[in-house]
């Protein structure tokens, strides 16, 4: 987009009293067809109309229910002082937004259900997308969510994403969702965002969206280019907006994120939000595990035989030793804990070898 066009767009934004900024972005210079390839949510007019009717009917019914007290703002990028989201991806010139939005929400939900904001699991959009039967021409919510539930999603290291059609590469699933549901009303969406975490959503995309750089987006000008899947990570009633993660890399928007006004681009009137349920893919690491490891390390400080046994059977160092019943129990318990909580293995082994001895502090 030329400087003159950007100036004209900014003037139009200002004339409408909106508060978002336009500028040159990683996608603003694309042709109409190239920009459309950056979308990929396949939905027909009949489905949009049916969803709109369902939203309207559910909203009417909810008007008779007792209101639920909700926070005025939620943002899972800074929730209780921690970031529960994962990095922004770039789908490139492939209509894989559904896979990216779905994976983004599930990655965040893993951190939340495992109660560990440091757990940055990188799931494979390619496994979900290409093994789920999609192509770069686009995909839909139902197919993606059913694949995530019935087959599960592997890790990025198994099937790295590239923005071209690829044959399926089977992967061992890291996680399967246990269920999913449409969420229709604004109140229900905010309640789930406040209590469970980010969700998947859809929106209409117009040409001016390509030039968004900051603020609360509201459509001003440009033709409809298609429909798009995104992740919603929160809301802000003071700004009257949803807080969303896109899949166009960090060179667009607010480092890949954006805010969109309530009711804009069909996000509230013709698209459902999608909630997912899942269990933590690995058992939680309760504090009692840390306490036990600390006691074992204190014992190893003064008992060379225990230290030698742990070095060999847990950390793969040193020589094999005969295990008394007591030592065998210690080794078995430590091995069980570190199997369930693999993030503790490296610091445990480091502290086992360190001189002078240091107390064990679990990684944050």
C-alpha positions, 0 to 999 in steps of 0.5 A: 500500500502506497504512502498516499493510500495509508494517509487516506486510510488513516484519515478515514479512520479518524473521520469515523472516530475510530482509534486504530492505526494503519501503516505498512505491514508484512502483508499490506503490500500483497495483491488481493489474491496473495492476501486472500491466500493468507486466510483460509476459513471455509464457510458458506453463507448458509452456515453464517446465516444459521449461526447468526440465528442461533446467536440471536436466539441464545442471546434472547434466552440469556436475557432472562437468566441471572447475570454472571459477575465477570471481570471487566478485562482478561488477557492471558498474555498477562494473567496472574502475572504470567504469560499463558500464550505461546509464540506468534506463528506465520502461516505464509501463503497457505490457507491454514489459519484454522490449524494455526488458530486451533493449535494456538488455543490448545497450546495455551490450554495445555499451559493452563490445565498443567498449571505451568506458564513455562510449559511452551509446548510447540504443536504441529500445525502441519500434522493437524492440517495436512493429516486432517485432510486439508489443503492450502485452499482452506479448512473448517472448524469442525474438521479441525476440532474432530481431528484434534479430538479423535486423532490428536496433535503431534509436536512441531519437531515431528512434522514442521510446518511449511506453507505449501501442500504436503503429504501427511506425515504420521506423528505420535499425538502429544495431546488429544482434546476431550471435547469441544463446543460452540459458544454463542453469546458474548457473556458466555464467551467472556465467562469461559475466557475468564475461567478456562482460557483462550478460544478459537474464533472466526471473522470476516477480513477486509482489505484495510485489515492488512494495514492494521498496526495497533489499536482497536480495529474496526472496518473502514474501507476495502472489499471483503477478502474472505474469512479467517480463523484466529485465537481469542486470548481475552477481552477489555470492556473499557475498550470494547474489544476482543484481544486476539492472536493472528498467524501472520508473523510478528511483522503485522499488527501489535507484534502479531496480535490485535484488538477488534471491536465487539461486533466487528467483522461478523465476529459476534454476529455470525461466528461462534467461538469454540471452547476446547476441553483437555487434560494435562498431557503429563501428570502434574508435579506436586510440591511433595515431589520437590520435597522428596528430591530435596531430601534425597540430595541432602542424603546424597551429600553425606552418603557416597553410596547413595550418590554413586547409585543415583549418578549411575541409575538416574543420571547415566554417569559413573559405574553400576553398584549393588543396590540394597533394598533401601537404595533400590527404593530411593532410586525407584522413587526418584526415577518415578518422579523424574519420569513424571516431571522431566523438567526436574531431571537436569537440575537434579543431576547437576546438583548431584554432581555440584561441589560444594553441594547446593540445595535443590530449587525447582525450576520456575 
